Amino acid sequence: MYGGRSLWREEDVPMRSAILCVFALLLGAASAHCAPRTPLLGDYNRHLRGSDGRVDNREMIRRLTDLGANTFMWLIWHRPTDWDDLQEFLPMAHEAGISVWVYLVPHSESGPQGEYTFPYSEPYRLDYVRWAEEIARLSLEHENLIGWVIDDFWYNFRKPDGFTEEYTARMVQAARAINPGIKFYPLMYFHQLDIEFVQTLAPLVDGVVVAYPRDRAEIERVLPYLDDRLQVPATVAIVFPPATGSQPGDQGFVSHTVRVRDAVRASVTFRYRDDFSGQTEGYHFMQLRVDGQVVWEEDVAGHDDGEVTVDLSKIAATEEQLHLSFGVYDRQGVTQFPLCARFSIVDLSGLAISRAARDSFEPWEQQRHGSFSFELLPAYRGTGRHRLPIIVMPAGDRAEYQSRWGVYPTAQMIADKVSMVLELVAEGKVEGVVTYCLDKAEGSEDLDAVGQVYHIFRMQTENALMH
């Protein structure tokens, strides 16, 4: 029995089938590796509070136990008393078998920010070295406090008024000096895990929490970056800044001339992606132009990352060389529409290009009109210098789910995202799952649905460990 009723209902059959597939994978992984690790099953934020605004820790423990969670990420932000309430929560969580991560907000979510004023993480505010030290000291008193997270880290990284590389290293080392076992994971988004991350932030951290997976493929795409075993072609990022307007026809392109060797086979294969997944259409367009003619384009609206091959044989039939241009074109002017669009050439068939131009976009001509700018990343071949674990954070809050994916979800849909992540946990590719702001109120359908997934997964994991 779970929650006073049978664990499975008739309407749960699709969920049951998905979960059983996960457990089959888990048991297979157990057989292959002999000692499967305990999966991290957690939740974040949305504390239950009393009328005085303080966290109701007993109720939190009860609902997290109902959920089947073994981990909770404790956000310190909503009340000045959150740090004190955490210290009462830790021994109660330990008794319940729940590990805890402290979760802080960065500079961009603290104090005055334009027309808004946010609370601070109290009491140490923006002194993250002090936070690191105090969290590490607290972890020596409570062995179930195992790590800390800072929200939206990449947006605040490598900025003079944020986290410089030197400051990040200093705060992480400050925590390790007190407790070498304490872990620091920045909160990231999937599009932020790229070569720049590998070369700058990855060597400084112990792992990552990555929010809002679109699908399994999106998670698997970033794994080579976390293991530093990827091989990535040269990439150009075409950037349009926030809080900036444009006019129709504004654009940013990089261009290069290639020689035609075999017109019949002439084609270009490239990868493209952008950091906008909203539904606003008709403004920014990613394009490939050949000799000034648009041969491929994609509106940045919606989910449009991918790889495409464009046949150039007809154009090449009468030419000795072709002028290729990758970029972003504004069909309508924007008032506030920041964007980062990336292009990488995978293959040029029937066409010849210099090695320098293939391995780096440095020799390519930059052409822009308006406020577009360029970031050039050379080809990269991983060396295996680090191996970072990943905790995936799907949206457990219905409003956030709708904001990300344009659909107001059912409890089943939220649970399906969790099951999808657990498939990768069972395969040993992902450390765990932590739901974003799951509704923990009494009678929550969302907690019940995710709880079914968590409880059965834990049971099967324990059975696998016993055998």
Secondary structure as UniProt FT lines:
FT   TURN            3..4
FT   HELIX           10..12
FT   HELIX           13..33
FT   STRAND          40..44
FT   TURN            51..52
FT   HELIX           57..67
FT   STRAND          71..75
FT   TURN            80..81
FT   HELIX           82..95
FT   TURN            96..97
FT   STRAND          99..104
FT   HELIX           107..109
FT   STRAND          111..113
FT   TURN            114..115
FT   STRAND          116..118
FT   TURN            122..126
FT   HELIX           128..141
FT   TURN            143..144
FT   STRAND          145..150
FT   TURN            151..153
FT   HELIX           154..156
FT   TURN            160..161
FT   HELIX           165..178
FT   TURN            180..181
FT   STRAND          183..189
FT   HELIX           190..192
FT   HELIX           195..200
FT   HELIX           202..204
FT   STRAND          208..211
FT   HELIX           216..227
FT   STRAND          231..232
FT   STRAND          235..240
FT   TURN            248..249
FT   STRAND          251..260
FT   HELIX           263..265
FT   STRAND          267..274
FT   STRAND          284..290
FT   TURN            291..292
FT   STRAND          293..299
FT   STRAND          306..311
FT   HELIX           313..316
FT   TURN            317..318
FT   STRAND          321..330
FT   STRAND          339..349
FT   STRAND          351..352
FT   HELIX           355..359
FT   TURN            362..363
FT   STRAND          365..369
FT   STRAND          373..377
FT   STRAND          380..381
FT   STRAND          390..393
FT   HELIX           398..405
FT   HELIX           411..426
FT   TURN            427..428
FT   STRAND          432..436
FT   TURN            442..443
FT   HELIX           445..466
//
